[in-house]
């Protein structure tokens, strides 16, 4: 099975570096145009999807709908692909999260993930990786039945980082080093229950 996964298109909060998390922010015009261009380029490259999984948040779902314009595959929302919950830090600028001592526990997620402990209503790494592992196990089950299928996952920057970490067994300390551009495509091949990363952050 070929597993493609990507971050949604741009939003107004992305443009000013405001922490979104589970706040349901829509794509802006730039994000819609980017998703359309990416869908067209992927289609021209000969990639066709058999299933499209998406976070239910509207910025991801709209991106998924645009990416699915040519494949017209089943579009499957999955709560496990929802962005990481940053609790009270959502809606703040990254600069504020980084410089205000009150939000130091959240800043660790980005700058020192090996010591991240949650707090301030934010999700724990334990819960986060558990839901992603559950989703990946479901993909393994699907691959066992439909080994030649191509799957697209449309989600969020934090979720893409989490998927890469779990697929590649990366150390937690490397988690925040991963660069996740909007609509950058990642590809992993799933065979015999194991993921093999082919490329990351490919811009079409």
Residue pairs with C-beta under 8 A, 6 or more apart in sequence:
1 139
1 142
1 143
1 146
1 147
1 148
1 149
1 150
1 151
1 189
1 190
1 191
2 149
2 150
2 151
2 187
2 188
2 189
2 190
3 139
3 151
3 153
3 187
3 188
3 189
3 190
3 195
4 47
4 49
4 150
4 151
4 152
4 153
4 185
4 186
4 187
5 152
5 153
5 154
5 155
5 160
5 163
5 185
5 186
5 188
6 38
6 63
6 67
6 152
6 153
6 154
6 155
6 160
6 183
6 184
6 185
6 186
7 155
7 156
7 157
7 160
7 180
7 181
7 182
7 183
7 184
8 27
8 31
8 35
8 55
8 59
8 60
8 62
8 63
8 154
8 155
8 156
8 182
8 183
9 27
9 30
9 31
9 32
9 33
9 34
9 35
9 38
9 59
9 62
9 63
9 66
9 182
9 183
10 27
10 28
10 30
10 31
10 34
10 182
11 20
11 25
11 26
11 27
11 28
11 31
11 59
12 25
12 28
13 19
13 20
13 23
13 25
14 20
14 31
14 182
15 28
15 30
16 93
17 93
17 94
17 95
18 91
18 92
18 93
18 94
19 86
19 89
19 90
19 91
19 92
19 93
19 94
19 97
20 59
20 83
20 90
20 156
21 83
21 84
21 85
21 86
21 87
21 89
21 90
21 158
22 57
22 82
22 83
22 84
22 85
22 86
22 90
23 90
23 91
24 57
24 58
24 59
25 57
25 58
25 59
26 58
26 59
26 62
27 35
27 58
27 59
27 62
27 63
31 59
31 63
31 182
32 62
32 66
34 182
34 183
35 62
35 63
35 66
35 67
35 183
36 66
36 69
37 204
38 67
38 183
38 185
38 204
39 66
39 67
39 68
39 69
39 70
41 204
42 67
42 70
42 185
42 204
43 69
43 70
45 204
47 150
48 70
48 71
48 150
49 67
49 68
49 71
49 73
49 150
49 151
49 152
50 71
50 73
50 146
50 149
50 150
50 151
51 73
51 74
51 76
51 142
51 149
51 150
51 151
51 152
52 64
52 67
52 68
52 71
52 73
52 74
52 75
52 76
52 151
52 152
52 153
52 154
53 64
53 76
53 77
53 78
53 81
53 135
53 151
53 152
53 153
53 154
54 60
54 61
54 63
54 64
54 75
54 76
54 77
54 78
54 81
54 153
54 154
54 155
55 61
55 77
55 78
55 81
55 82
55 83
55 154
55 155
55 156
55 159
56 77
56 78
56 79
56 81
56 82
57 82
57 83
57 156
59 156
60 81
60 154
60 155
60 156
61 77
61 154
63 154
63 183
64 75
64 152
64 154
65 75
67 152
67 154
68 75
68 152
71 152
73 152
78 135
79 131
80 131
80 132
80 134
80 135
81 135
81 153
81 154
81 155
81 156
81 159
82 156
82 159
83 155
83 156
83 157
83 158
83 159
84 109
84 122
84 123
84 128
84 156
84 158
84 159
84 162
85 121
85 122
85 123
86 106
86 109
86 122
86 123
87 106
87 119
87 120
87 121
87 122
87 123
88 103
88 106
88 120
88 121
88 122
89 97
89 103
89 106
89 120
89 122
92 103
94 110
96 103
97 103
97 106
97 107
97 110
98 107
98 110
98 111
102 120
103 120
105 116
105 117
105 118
105 119
105 120
105 122
106 119
106 120
106 122
108 115
108 116
108 117
109 116
109 122
109 176
110 176
111 176
112 176
113 125
113 172
113 173
113 175
113 176
114 171
114 172
114 173
116 125
116 172
117 124
118 124
118 125
125 172
128 158
128 162
129 162
129 165
129 166
132 159
132 162
132 163
132 166
133 166
136 163
136 166
136 167
136 195
139 151
139 190
140 190
140 193
142 149
142 151
143 149
143 190
143 191
143 193
144 193
147 191
153 163
155 163
157 180
160 178
160 180
160 186
161 175
161 176
161 178
161 180
162 175
163 186
164 170
164 178
164 186
164 197
164 200
165 172
165 174
165 175
165 178
167 188
167 195
167 197
168 195
168 197
178 200
179 201
180 201
181 201
181 203
183 203
184 200
184 201
184 202
184 203
185 199
185 201
185 202
185 203
185 204
186 197
186 199
186 200
186 201
186 202
187 197
187 198
187 199
187 202
188 195
188 196
188 197
188 198
189 195
189 196
189 198
190 196
